[in-house]
Amino acid sequence: MAPTKVSDADLRAYLEAGHSQAEAARHFGVSEPAIHQRLKRLRVLTTRVVALEQAGRVVEEKLTATARLEGVQQVIDDELAWAVKQARQEGADRGALVDIILKLAGGSAIDARTTRHPG
């Protein structure tokens, strides 16, 4: 690749100072299409950088959400273990504890008291 006549930083500074692309071409001694192509390449690079930064934030947010969910799951598991232990003790109010256990187990568990088979 041939060396460039103007640096990206110089071109940006010149354009940000309010000059047109045509003026930049004359100022730096290059063609207008050369300025246009350079700006197009810079936009692509900028878009890639922004996309990578956003991807990084998304990954961080997902990791944070995953960690929070893991913490919630640990609390539920601890409470479930406690409820099961309590239900196994002599004289425990198993009816009340069964409701707690079923709720902690995910709510999709079927209440064992309503699914007993006649026997």
Order of alpha helices (4+ residues) and beta strands (2+ residues): alpha-alpha-alpha-alpha
